[in-house]
Amino acid sequence: MDVQGAEIAFSPGFRWGTTLLPGDTITRELMMDQLAITYPYATVTEMTGETIKTILEDVAGQPVQPGPLLPAGR
């Protein structure tokens, strides 16, 4: 936020990776499967307060929507 001069920051949630069960061996490959991201850059976008409110309400409502583990919009 300091570098970009932003007043607020959002970070996309991540829902990918292999499911690990108790006792499974954690390998380097599985760690990369959990930690690798495809968009590590930061951008600044001017938004109105109404847009920020809409984004926050949408995100807050996602866990109680039908199929909360599906990607948004599906």
mmCIF file of the N, C-alpha and C atoms, coordinates in Angstrom:
data_MODEL
# 
_entry.id   MODEL 
# 
loop_
_atom_site.group_PDB 
_atom_site.id 
_atom_site.type_symbol 
_atom_site.label_atom_id 
_atom_site.label_alt_id 
_atom_site.label_comp_id 
_atom_site.label_asym_id 
_atom_site.label_entity_id 
_atom_site.label_seq_id 
_atom_site.pdbx_PDB_ins_code 
_atom_site.Cartn_x 
_atom_site.Cartn_y 
_atom_site.Cartn_z 
_atom_site.occupancy 
_atom_site.B_iso_or_equiv 
_atom_site.pdbx_formal_charge 
_atom_site.auth_seq_id 
_atom_site.auth_comp_id 
_atom_site.auth_asym_id 
_atom_site.auth_atom_id 
_atom_site.pdbx_PDB_model_num 
ATOM 1   N N  . MET A 1 1  ? 0.829   -1.179  0.000   1.00 0.00 ? 1  MET A N  1 
ATOM 2   C CA . MET A 1 1  ? 0.000   0.000   0.000   1.00 0.00 ? 1  MET A CA 1 
ATOM 3   C C  . MET A 1 1  ? 0.874   1.243   0.000   1.00 0.00 ? 1  MET A C  1 
ATOM 4   N N  . ASP A 1 2  ? 1.976   1.202   0.749   1.00 0.00 ? 2  ASP A N  1 
ATOM 5   C CA . ASP A 1 2  ? 2.876   2.356   0.765   1.00 0.00 ? 2  ASP A CA 1 
ATOM 6   C C  . ASP A 1 2  ? 3.510   2.584   -0.602  1.00 0.00 ? 2  ASP A C  1 
ATOM 7   N N  . VAL A 1 3  ? 3.946   1.508   -1.234  1.00 0.00 ? 3  VAL A N  1 
ATOM 8   C CA . VAL A 1 3  ? 4.634   1.621   -2.523  1.00 0.00 ? 3  VAL A CA 1 
ATOM 9   C C  . VAL A 1 3  ? 3.691   2.153   -3.600  1.00 0.00 ? 3  VAL A C  1 
ATOM 10  N N  . GLN A 1 4  ? 2.447   1.646   -3.616  1.00 0.00 ? 4  GLN A N  1 
ATOM 11  C CA . GLN A 1 4  ? 1.498   2.025   -4.654  1.00 0.00 ? 4  GLN A CA 1 
ATOM 12  C C  . GLN A 1 4  ? 0.666   3.259   -4.283  1.00 0.00 ? 4  GLN A C  1 
ATOM 13  N N  . GLY A 1 5  ? 0.741   3.694   -3.036  1.00 0.00 ? 5  GLY A N  1 
ATOM 14  C CA . GLY A 1 5  ? -0.049  4.843   -2.615  1.00 0.00 ? 5  GLY A CA 1 
ATOM 15  C C  . GLY A 1 5  ? -1.531  4.535   -2.483  1.00 0.00 ? 5  GLY A C  1 
ATOM 16  N N  . ALA A 1 6  ? -1.857  3.309   -2.123  1.00 0.00 ? 6  ALA A N  1 
ATOM 17  C CA . ALA A 1 6  ? -3.256  2.892   -2.016  1.00 0.00 ? 6  ALA A CA 1 
ATOM 18  C C  . ALA A 1 6  ? -3.763  3.082   -0.591  1.00 0.00 ? 6  ALA A C  1 
ATOM 19  N N  . GLU A 1 7  ? -5.056  3.369   -0.480  1.00 0.00 ? 7  GLU A N  1 
ATOM 20  C CA . GLU A 1 7  ? -5.670  3.538   0.829   1.00 0.00 ? 7  GLU A CA 1 
ATOM 21  C C  . GLU A 1 7  ? -6.254  2.231   1.366   1.00 0.00 ? 7  GLU A C  1 
ATOM 22  N N  . ILE A 1 8  ? -6.540  1.293   0.479   1.00 0.00 ? 8  ILE A N  1 
ATOM 23  C CA . ILE A 1 8  ? -7.128  0.015   0.862   1.00 0.00 ? 8  ILE A CA 1 
ATOM 24  C C  . ILE A 1 8  ? -6.566  -1.045  -0.080  1.00 0.00 ? 8  ILE A C  1 
ATOM 25  N N  . ALA A 1 9  ? -6.486  -2.287  0.380   1.00 0.00 ? 9  ALA A N  1 
ATOM 26  C CA . ALA A 1 9  ? -5.961  -3.363  -0.466  1.00 0.00 ? 9  ALA A CA 1 
ATOM 27  C C  . ALA A 1 9  ? -6.880  -4.573  -0.396  1.00 0.00 ? 9  ALA A C  1 
ATOM 28  N N  . PHE A 1 10 ? -7.043  -5.224  -1.530  1.00 0.00 ? 10 PHE A N  1 
ATOM 29  C CA . PHE A 1 10 ? -7.797  -6.470  -1.622  1.00 0.00 ? 10 PHE A CA 1 
ATOM 30  C C  . PHE A 1 10 ? -6.858  -7.541  -2.158  1.00 0.00 ? 10 PHE A C  1 
ATOM 31  N N  . SER A 1 11 ? -7.062  -8.756  -1.709  1.00 0.00 ? 11 SER A N  1 
ATOM 32  C CA . SER A 1 11 ? -6.279  -9.881  -2.208  1.00 0.00 ? 11 SER A CA 1 
ATOM 33  C C  . SER A 1 11 ? -7.244  -10.998 -2.579  1.00 0.00 ? 11 SER A C  1 
ATOM 34  N N  . PRO A 1 12 ? -7.096  -11.564 -3.774  1.00 0.00 ? 12 PRO A N  1 
ATOM 35  C CA . PRO A 1 12 ? -8.020  -12.629 -4.158  1.00 0.00 ? 12 PRO A CA 1 
ATOM 36  C C  . PRO A 1 12 ? -7.815  -13.866 -3.301  1.00 0.00 ? 12 PRO A C  1 
ATOM 37  N N  . GLY A 1 13 ? -8.886  -14.563 -3.036  1.00 0.00 ? 13 GLY A N  1 
ATOM 38  C CA . GLY A 1 13 ? -8.778  -15.809 -2.290  1.00 0.00 ? 13 GLY A CA 1 
ATOM 39  C C  . GLY A 1 13 ? -8.279  -16.927 -3.184  1.00 0.00 ? 13 GLY A C  1 
ATOM 40  N N  . PHE A 1 14 ? -7.689  -17.921 -2.587  1.00 0.00 ? 14 PHE A N  1 
ATOM 41  C CA . PHE A 1 14 ? -7.162  -19.048 -3.337  1.00 0.00 ? 14 PHE A CA 1 
ATOM 42  C C  . PHE A 1 14 ? -7.892  -20.311 -2.912  1.00 0.00 ? 14 PHE A C  1 
ATOM 43  N N  . ARG A 1 15 ? -8.397  -21.054 -3.881  1.00 0.00 ? 15 ARG A N  1 
ATOM 44  C CA . ARG A 1 15 ? -9.071  -22.316 -3.586  1.00 0.00 ? 15 ARG A CA 1 
ATOM 45  C C  . ARG A 1 15 ? -8.575  -23.386 -4.537  1.00 0.00 ? 15 ARG A C  1 
ATOM 46  N N  . TRP A 1 16 ? -7.322  -23.658 -4.484  1.00 0.00 ? 16 TRP A N  1 
ATOM 47  C CA . TRP A 1 16 ? -6.817  -24.757 -5.289  1.00 0.00 ? 16 TRP A CA 1 
ATOM 48  C C  . TRP A 1 16 ? -5.775  -25.503 -4.518  1.00 0.00 ? 16 TRP A C  1 
ATOM 49  N N  . GLY A 1 17 ? -5.363  -26.603 -5.077  1.00 0.00 ? 17 GLY A N  1 
ATOM 50  C CA . GLY A 1 17 ? -4.362  -27.428 -4.415  1.00 0.00 ? 17 GLY A CA 1 
ATOM 51  C C  . GLY A 1 17 ? -4.915  -28.801 -4.105  1.00 0.00 ? 17 GLY A C  1 
ATOM 52  N N  . THR A 1 18 ? -4.020  -29.701 -3.900  1.00 0.00 ? 18 THR A N  1 
ATOM 53  C CA . THR A 1 18 ? -4.383  -31.074 -3.596  1.00 0.00 ? 18 THR A CA 1 
ATOM 54  C C  . THR A 1 18 ? -4.820  -31.185 -2.139  1.00 0.00 ? 18 THR A C  1 
ATOM 55  N N  . THR A 1 19 ? -5.883  -31.938 -1.916  1.00 0.00 ? 19 THR A N  1 
ATOM 56  C CA . THR A 1 19 ? -6.336  -32.169 -0.553  1.00 0.00 ? 19 THR A CA 1 
ATOM 57  C C  . THR A 1 19 ? -5.380  -33.133 0.139   1.00 0.00 ? 19 THR A C  1 
ATOM 58  N N  . LEU A 1 20 ? -4.967  -32.775 1.330   1.00 0.00 ? 20 LEU A N  1 
ATOM 59  C CA . LEU A 1 20 ? -4.098  -33.641 2.130   1.00 0.00 ? 20 LEU A CA 1 
ATOM 60  C C  . LEU A 1 20 ? -4.898  -34.200 3.298   1.00 0.00 ? 20 LEU A C  1 
ATOM 61  N N  . LEU A 1 21 ? -4.700  -35.466 3.544   1.00 0.00 ? 21 LEU A N  1 
ATOM 62  C CA . LEU A 1 21 ? -5.360  -36.116 4.674   1.00 0.00 ? 21 LEU A CA 1 
ATOM 63  C C  . LEU A 1 21 ? -4.373  -36.245 5.829   1.00 0.00 ? 21 LEU A C  1 
ATOM 64  N N  . PRO A 1 22 ? -4.851  -36.367 7.058   1.00 0.00 ? 22 PRO A N  1 
ATOM 65  C CA . PRO A 1 22 ? -3.949  -36.540 8.190   1.00 0.00 ? 22 PRO A CA 1 
ATOM 66  C C  . PRO A 1 22 ? -2.999  -37.711 7.939   1.00 0.00 ? 22 PRO A C  1 
ATOM 67  N N  . GLY A 1 23 ? -1.723  -37.474 8.168   1.00 0.00 ? 23 GLY A N  1 
ATOM 68  C CA . GLY A 1 23 ? -0.720  -38.504 7.983   1.00 0.00 ? 23 GLY A CA 1 
ATOM 69  C C  . GLY A 1 23 ? -0.082  -38.526 6.601   1.00 0.00 ? 23 GLY A C  1 
ATOM 70  N N  . ASP A 1 24 ? -0.657  -37.801 5.613   1.00 0.00 ? 24 ASP A N  1 
ATOM 71  C CA . ASP A 1 24 ? -0.059  -37.742 4.281   1.00 0.00 ? 24 ASP A CA 1 
ATOM 72  C C  . ASP A 1 24 ? 1.311   -37.077 4.353   1.00 0.00 ? 24 ASP A C  1 
ATOM 73  N N  . THR A 1 25 ? 2.217   -37.522 3.515   1.00 0.00 ? 25 THR A N  1 
ATOM 74  C CA . THR A 1 25 ? 3.533   -36.917 3.430   1.00 0.00 ? 25 THR A CA 1 
ATOM 75  C C  . THR A 1 25 ? 3.433   -35.612 2.649   1.00 0.00 ? 25 THR A C  1 
ATOM 76  N N  . ILE A 1 26 ? 3.968   -34.543 3.202   1.00 0.00 ? 26 ILE A N  1 
ATOM 77  C CA . ILE A 1 26 ? 3.964   -33.251 2.521   1.00 0.00 ? 26 ILE A CA 1 
ATOM 78  C C  . ILE A 1 26 ? 5.260   -33.148 1.722   1.00 0.00 ? 26 ILE A C  1 
ATOM 79  N N  . THR A 1 27 ? 5.121   -33.091 0.410   1.00 0.00 ? 27 THR A N  1 
ATOM 80  C CA . THR A 1 27 ? 6.277   -33.014 -0.478  1.00 0.00 ? 27 THR A CA 1 
ATOM 81  C C  . THR A 1 27 ? 6.439   -31.591 -1.002  1.00 0.00 ? 27 THR A C  1 
ATOM 82  N N  . ARG A 1 28 ? 7.579   -31.337 -1.601  1.00 0.00 ? 28 ARG A N  1 
ATOM 83  C CA . ARG A 1 28 ? 7.826   -30.025 -2.212  1.00 0.00 ? 28 ARG A CA 1 
ATOM 84  C C  . ARG A 1 28 ? 6.781   -29.738 -3.289  1.00 0.00 ? 28 ARG A C  1 
ATOM 85  N N  . GLU A 1 29 ? 6.464   -30.758 -4.074  1.00 0.00 ? 29 GLU A N  1 
ATOM 86  C CA . GLU A 1 29 ? 5.485   -30.582 -5.147  1.00 0.00 ? 29 GLU A CA 1 
ATOM 87  C C  . GLU A 1 29 ? 4.107   -30.205 -4.586  1.00 0.00 ? 29 GLU A C  1 
ATOM 88  N N  . LEU A 1 30 ? 3.712   -30.853 -3.485  1.00 0.00 ? 30 LEU A N  1 
ATOM 89  C CA . LEU A 1 30 ? 2.427   -30.520 -2.877  1.00 0.00 ? 30 LEU A CA 1 
ATOM 90  C C  . LEU A 1 30 ? 2.438   -29.106 -2.292  1.00 0.00 ? 30 LEU A C  1 
ATOM 91  N N  . MET A 1 31 ? 3.573   -28.692 -1.747  1.00 0.00 ? 31 MET A N  1 
ATOM 92  C CA . MET A 1 31 ? 3.684   -27.319 -1.233  1.00 0.00 ? 31 MET A CA 1 
ATOM 93  C C  . MET A 1 31 ? 3.521   -26.313 -2.366  1.00 0.00 ? 31 MET A C  1 
ATOM 94  N N  . MET A 1 32 ? 4.173   -26.567 -3.499  1.00 0.00 ? 32 MET A N  1 
ATOM 95  C CA . MET A 1 32 ? 4.050   -25.664 -4.636  1.00 0.00 ? 32 MET A CA 1 
ATOM 96  C C  . MET A 1 32 ? 2.623   -25.656 -5.169  1.00 0.00 ? 32 MET A C  1 
ATOM 97  N N  . ASP A 1 33 ? 1.958   -26.791 -5.100  1.00 0.00 ? 33 ASP A N  1 
ATOM 98  C CA . ASP A 1 33 ? 0.563   -26.892 -5.523  1.00 0.00 ? 33 ASP A CA 1 
ATOM 99  C C  . ASP A 1 33 ? -0.317  -25.986 -4.669  1.00 0.00 ? 33 ASP A C  1 
ATOM 100 N N  . GLN A 1 34 ? 0.019   -25.840 -3.400  1.00 0.00 ? 34 GLN A N  1 
ATOM 101 C CA . GLN A 1 34 ? -0.762  -25.004 -2.487  1.00 0.00 ? 34 GLN A CA 1 
ATOM 102 C C  . GLN A 1 34 ? -0.362  -23.529 -2.544  1.00 0.00 ? 34 GLN A C  1 
ATOM 103 N N  . LEU A 1 35 ? 0.909   -23.258 -2.789  1.00 0.00 ? 35 LEU A N  1 
ATOM 104 C CA . LEU A 1 35 ? 1.429   -21.903 -2.637  1.00 0.00 ? 35 LEU A CA 1 
ATOM 105 C C  . LEU A 1 35 ? 1.630   -21.126 -3.931  1.00 0.00 ? 35 LEU A C  1 
ATOM 106 N N  . ALA A 1 36 ? 1.741   -21.819 -5.051  1.00 0.00 ? 36 ALA A N  1 
ATOM 107 C CA . ALA A 1 36 ? 2.011   -21.127 -6.308  1.00 0.00 ? 36 ALA A CA 1 
ATOM 108 C C  . ALA A 1 36 ? 0.808   -20.277 -6.716  1.00 0.00 ? 36 ALA A C  1 
ATOM 109 N N  . ILE A 1 37 ? 1.069   -19.087 -7.234  1.00 0.00 ? 37 ILE A N  1 
ATOM 110 C CA . ILE A 1 37 ? 0.006   -18.225 -7.727  1.00 0.00 ? 37 ILE A CA 1 
ATOM 111 C C  . ILE A 1 37 ? 0.350   -17.785 -9.145  1.00 0.00 ? 37 ILE A C  1 
ATOM 112 N N  . THR A 1 38 ? -0.668  -17.440 -9.887  1.00 0.00 ? 38 THR A N  1 
ATOM 113 C CA . THR A 1 38 ? -0.456  -17.065 -11.288 1.00 0.00 ? 38 THR A CA 1 
ATOM 114 C C  . THR A 1 38 ? -0.522  -15.556 -11.520 1.00 0.00 ? 38 THR A C  1 
ATOM 115 N N  . TYR A 1 39 ? -0.865  -14.812 -10.498 1.00 0.00 ? 39 TYR A N  1 
ATOM 116 C CA . TYR A 1 39 ? -0.942  -13.360 -10.666 1.00 0.00 ? 39 TYR A CA 1 
ATOM 117 C C  . TYR A 1 39 ? -0.337  -12.666 -9.449  1.00 0.00 ? 39 TYR A C  1 
ATOM 118 N N  . PRO A 1 40 ? 0.994   -12.659 -9.357  1.00 0.00 ? 40 PRO A N  1 
ATOM 119 C CA . PRO A 1 40 ? 1.666   -12.110 -8.183  1.00 0.00 ? 40 PRO A CA 1 
ATOM 120 C C  . PRO A 1 40 ? 1.873   -10.588 -8.216  1.00 0.00 ? 40 PRO A C  1 
ATOM 121 N N  . TYR A 1 41 ? 1.362   -9.927  -9.229  1.00 0.00 ? 41 TYR A N  1 
ATOM 122 C CA . TYR A 1 41 ? 1.592   -8.489  -9.346  1.00 0.00 ? 41 TYR A CA 1 
ATOM 123 C C  . TYR A 1 41 ? 0.498   -7.698  -8.620  1.00 0.00 ? 41 TYR A C  1 
ATOM 124 N N  . ALA A 1 42 ? 0.790   -6.457  -8.322  1.00 0.00 ? 42 ALA A N  1 
ATOM 125 C CA . ALA A 1 42 ? -0.184  -5.584  -7.664  1.00 0.00 ? 42 ALA A CA 1 
ATOM 126 C C  . ALA A 1 42 ? -0.536  -4.446  -8.607  1.00 0.00 ? 42 ALA A C  1 
ATOM 127 N N  . THR A 1 43 ? -1.807  -4.081  -8.625  1.00 0.00 ? 43 THR A N  1 
ATOM 128 C CA . THR A 1 43 ? -2.254  -2.956  -9.443  1.00 0.00 ? 43 THR A CA 1 
ATOM 129 C C  . THR A 1 43 ? -3.059  -2.007  -8.573  1.00 0.00 ? 43 THR A C  1 
ATOM 130 N N  . VAL A 1 44 ? -3.207  -0.800  -9.033  1.00 0.00 ? 44 VAL A N  1 
ATOM 131 C CA . VAL A 1 44 ? -4.026  0.186   -8.341  1.00 0.00 ? 44 VAL A CA 1 
ATOM 132 C C  . VAL A 1 44 ? -5.187  0.550   -9.257  1.00 0.00 ? 44 VAL A C  1 
ATOM 133 N N  . THR A 1 45 ? -6.387  0.483   -8.721  1.00 0.00 ? 45 THR A N  1 
ATOM 134 C CA . THR A 1 45 ? -7.589  0.829   -9.465  1.00 0.00 ? 45 THR A CA 1 
ATOM 135 C C  . THR A 1 45 ? -8.396  1.808   -8.628  1.00 0.00 ? 45 THR A C  1 
ATOM 136 N N  . GLU A 1 46 ? -8.761  2.915   -9.215  1.00 0.00 ? 46 GLU A N  1 
ATOM 137 C CA . GLU A 1 46 ? -9.606  3.861   -8.483  1.00 0.00 ? 46 GLU A CA 1 
ATOM 138 C C  . GLU A 1 46 ? -11.023 3.313   -8.444  1.00 0.00 ? 46 GLU A C  1 
ATOM 139 N N  . MET A 1 47 ? -11.627 3.331   -7.247  1.00 0.00 ? 47 MET A N  1 
ATOM 140 C CA . MET A 1 47 ? -12.986 2.836   -7.056  1.00 0.00 ? 47 MET A CA 1 
ATOM 141 C C  . MET A 1 47 ? -13.762 3.809   -6.196  1.00 0.00 ? 47 MET A C  1 
ATOM 142 N N  . THR A 1 48 ? -15.046 3.850   -6.444  1.00 0.00 ? 48 THR A N  1 
ATOM 143 C CA . THR A 1 48 ? -15.917 4.654   -5.596  1.00 0.00 ? 48 THR A CA 1 
ATOM 144 C C  . THR A 1 48 ? -16.218 3.867   -4.321  1.00 0.00 ? 48 THR A C  1 
ATOM 145 N N  . GLY A 1 49 ? -16.712 4.554   -3.326  1.00 0.00 ? 49 GLY A N  1 
ATOM 146 C CA . GLY A 1 49 ? -17.120 3.883   -2.103  1.00 0.00 ? 49 GLY A CA 1 
ATOM 147 C C  . GLY A 1 49 ? -18.212 2.861   -2.373  1.00 0.00 ? 49 GLY A C  1 
ATOM 148 N N  . GLU A 1 50 ? -19.102 3.169   -3.306  1.00 0.00 ? 50 GLU A N  1 
ATOM 149 C CA . GLU A 1 50 ? -20.186 2.237   -3.665  1.00 0.00 ? 50 GLU A CA 1 
ATOM 150 C C  . GLU A 1 50 ? -19.619 0.948   -4.250  1.00 0.00 ? 50 GLU A C  1 
ATOM 151 N N  . THR A 1 51 ? -18.589 1.055   -5.094  1.00 0.00 ? 51 THR A N  1 
ATOM 152 C CA . THR A 1 51 ? -17.964 -0.131  -5.680  1.00 0.00 ? 51 THR A CA 1 
ATOM 153 C C  . THR A 1 51 ? -17.309 -0.984  -4.597  1.00 0.00 ? 51 THR A C  1 
ATOM 154 N N  . ILE A 1 52 ? -16.607 -0.343  -3.682  1.00 0.00 ? 52 ILE A N  1 
ATOM 155 C CA . ILE A 1 52 ? -15.961 -1.082  -2.585  1.00 0.00 ? 52 ILE A CA 1 
ATOM 156 C C  . ILE A 1 52 ? -17.021 -1.773  -1.733  1.00 0.00 ? 52 ILE A C  1 
ATOM 157 N N  . LYS A 1 53 ? -18.104 -1.090  -1.435  1.00 0.00 ? 53 LYS A N  1 
ATOM 158 C CA . LYS A 1 53 ? -19.198 -1.673  -0.653  1.00 0.00 ? 53 LYS A CA 1 
ATOM 159 C C  . LYS A 1 53 ? -19.769 -2.893  -1.372  1.00 0.00 ? 53 LYS A C  1 
ATOM 160 N N  . THR A 1 54 ? -19.981 -2.800  -2.672  1.00 0.00 ? 54 THR A N  1 
ATOM 161 C CA . THR A 1 54 ? -20.517 -3.916  -3.455  1.00 0.00 ? 54 THR A CA 1 
ATOM 162 C C  . THR A 1 54 ? -19.580 -5.115  -3.422  1.00 0.00 ? 54 THR A C  1 
ATOM 163 N N  . ILE A 1 55 ? -18.281 -4.873  -3.582  1.00 0.00 ? 55 ILE A N  1 
ATOM 164 C CA . ILE A 1 55 ? -17.302 -5.956  -3.544  1.00 0.00 ? 55 ILE A CA 1 
ATOM 165 C C  . ILE A 1 55 ? -17.318 -6.639  -2.178  1.00 0.00 ? 55 ILE A C  1 
ATOM 166 N N  . LEU A 1 56 ? -17.282 -5.851  -1.111  1.00 0.00 ? 56 LEU A N  1 
ATOM 167 C CA . LEU A 1 56 ? -17.254 -6.421  0.238   1.00 0.00 ? 56 LEU A CA 1 
ATOM 168 C C  . LEU A 1 56 ? -18.534 -7.202  0.546   1.00 0.00 ? 56 LEU A C  1 
ATOM 169 N N  . GLU A 1 57 ? -19.689 -6.703  0.124   1.00 0.00 ? 57 GLU A N  1 
ATOM 170 C CA . GLU A 1 57 ? -20.941 -7.422  0.347   1.00 0.00 ? 57 GLU A CA 1 
ATOM 171 C C  . GLU A 1 57 ? -20.971 -8.729  -0.446  1.00 0.00 ? 57 GLU A C  1 
ATOM 172 N N  . ASP A 1 58 ? -20.464 -8.704  -1.668  1.00 0.00 ? 58 ASP A N  1 
ATOM 173 C CA . ASP A 1 58 ? -20.427 -9.910  -2.490  1.00 0.00 ? 58 ASP A CA 1 
ATOM 174 C C  . ASP A 1 58 ? -19.531 -10.968 -1.850  1.00 0.00 ? 58 ASP A C  1 
ATOM 175 N N  . VAL A 1 59 ? -18.360 -10.563 -1.416  1.00 0.00 ? 59 VAL A N  1 
ATOM 176 C CA . VAL A 1 59 ? -17.420 -11.502 -0.795  1.00 0.00 ? 59 VAL A CA 1 
ATOM 177 C C  . VAL A 1 59 ? -17.996 -12.052 0.508   1.00 0.00 ? 59 VAL A C  1 
ATOM 178 N N  . ALA A 1 60 ? -18.611 -11.196 1.306   1.00 0.00 ? 60 ALA A N  1 
ATOM 179 C CA . ALA A 1 60 ? -19.172 -11.633 2.581   1.00 0.00 ? 60 ALA A CA 1 
ATOM 180 C C  . ALA A 1 60 ? -20.321 -12.624 2.378   1.00 0.00 ? 60 ALA A C  1 
ATOM 181 N N  . GLY A 1 61 ? -21.042 -12.509 1.274   1.00 0.00 ? 61 GLY A N  1 
ATOM 182 C CA . GLY A 1 61 ? -22.172 -13.391 1.022   1.00 0.00 ? 61 GLY A CA 1 
ATOM 183 C C  . GLY A 1 61 ? -21.813 -14.709 0.368   1.00 0.00 ? 61 GLY A C  1 
ATOM 184 N N  . GLN A 1 62 ? -20.623 -14.827 -0.181  1.00 0.00 ? 62 GLN A N  1 
ATOM 185 C CA . GLN A 1 62 ? -20.268 -16.038 -0.914  1.00 0.00 ? 62 GLN A CA 1 
ATOM 186 C C  . GLN A 1 62 ? -20.329 -17.322 -0.087  1.00 0.00 ? 62 GLN A C  1 
ATOM 187 N N  . PRO A 1 63 ? -19.871 -17.328 1.168   1.00 0.00 ? 63 PRO A N  1 
ATOM 188 C CA . PRO A 1 63 ? -19.912 -18.599 1.924   1.00 0.00 ? 63 PRO A CA 1 
ATOM 189 C C  . PRO A 1 63 ? -21.311 -19.138 2.169   1.00 0.00 ? 63 PRO A C  1 
ATOM 190 N N  . VAL A 1 64 ? -22.341 -18.304 2.108   1.00 0.00 ? 64 VAL A N  1 
ATOM 191 C CA . VAL A 1 64 ? -23.703 -18.773 2.375   1.00 0.00 ? 64 VAL A CA 1 
ATOM 192 C C  . VAL A 1 64 ? -24.502 -18.970 1.096   1.00 0.00 ? 64 VAL A C  1 
ATOM 193 N N  . GLN A 1 65 ? -23.879 -18.836 -0.056  1.00 0.00 ? 65 GLN A N  1 
ATOM 194 C CA . GLN A 1 65 ? -24.530 -19.080 -1.333  1.00 0.00 ? 65 GLN A CA 1 
ATOM 195 C C  . GLN A 1 65 ? -24.565 -20.580 -1.618  1.00 0.00 ? 65 GLN A C  1 
ATOM 196 N N  . PRO A 1 66 ? -25.522 -21.034 -2.443  1.00 0.00 ? 66 PRO A N  1 
ATOM 197 C CA . PRO A 1 66 ? -25.492 -22.444 -2.858  1.00 0.00 ? 66 PRO A CA 1 
ATOM 198 C C  . PRO A 1 66 ? -24.173 -22.726 -3.579  1.00 0.00 ? 66 PRO A C  1 
ATOM 199 N N  . GLY A 1 67 ? -23.547 -23.826 -3.261  1.00 0.00 ? 67 GLY A N  1 
ATOM 200 C CA . GLY A 1 67 ? -22.275 -24.178 -3.905  1.00 0.00 ? 67 GLY A CA 1 
ATOM 201 C C  . GLY A 1 67 ? -21.173 -23.207 -3.585  1.00 0.00 ? 67 GLY A C  1 
ATOM 202 N N  . PRO A 1 68 ? -20.883 -22.923 -2.291  1.00 0.00 ? 68 PRO A N  1 
ATOM 203 C CA . PRO A 1 68 ? -19.892 -21.908 -1.952  1.00 0.00 ? 68 PRO A CA 1 
ATOM 204 C C  . PRO A 1 68 ? -18.479 -22.242 -2.409  1.00 0.00 ? 68 PRO A C  1 
ATOM 205 N N  . LEU A 1 69 ? -18.197 -23.496 -2.741  1.00 0.00 ? 69 LEU A N  1 
ATOM 206 C CA . LEU A 1 69 ? -16.858 -23.854 -3.200  1.00 0.00 ? 69 LEU A CA 1 
ATOM 207 C C  . LEU A 1 69 ? -16.694 -23.703 -4.703  1.00 0.00 ? 69 LEU A C  1 
ATOM 208 N N  . LEU A 1 70 ? -17.778 -23.401 -5.401  1.00 0.00 ? 70 LEU A N  1 
ATOM 209 C CA . LEU A 1 70 ? -17.673 -23.165 -6.840  1.00 0.00 ? 70 LEU A CA 1 
ATOM 210 C C  . LEU A 1 70 ? -17.093 -21.767 -7.079  1.00 0.00 ? 70 LEU A C  1 
ATOM 211 N N  . PRO A 1 71 ? -16.384 -21.584 -8.187  1.00 0.00 ? 71 PRO A N  1 
ATOM 212 C CA . PRO A 1 71 ? -15.883 -20.245 -8.507  1.00 0.00 ? 71 PRO A CA 1 
ATOM 213 C C  . PRO A 1 71 ? -17.050 -19.265 -8.600  1.00 0.00 ? 71 PRO A C  1 
ATOM 214 N N  . ALA A 1 72 ? -16.829 -18.036 -8.210  1.00 0.00 ? 72 ALA A N  1 
ATOM 215 C CA . ALA A 1 72 ? -17.885 -17.008 -8.262  1.00 0.00 ? 72 ALA A CA 1 
ATOM 216 C C  . ALA A 1 72 ? -18.401 -16.873 -9.683  1.00 0.00 ? 72 ALA A C  1 
ATOM 217 N N  . GLY A 1 73 ? -19.690 -16.697 -9.815  1.00 0.00 ? 73 GLY A N  1 
ATOM 218 C CA . GLY A 1 73 ? -20.292 -16.485 -11.117 1.00 0.00 ? 73 GLY A CA 1 
ATOM 219 C C  . GLY A 1 73 ? -20.721 -17.754 -11.824 1.00 0.00 ? 73 GLY A C  1 
ATOM 220 N N  . ARG A 1 74 ? -20.588 -18.889 -11.172 1.00 0.00 ? 74 ARG A N  1 
ATOM 221 C CA . ARG A 1 74 ? -21.000 -20.150 -11.815 1.00 0.00 ? 74 ARG A CA 1 
ATOM 222 C C  . ARG A 1 74 ? -22.234 -20.722 -11.163 1.00 0.00 ? 74 ARG A C  1 
# 
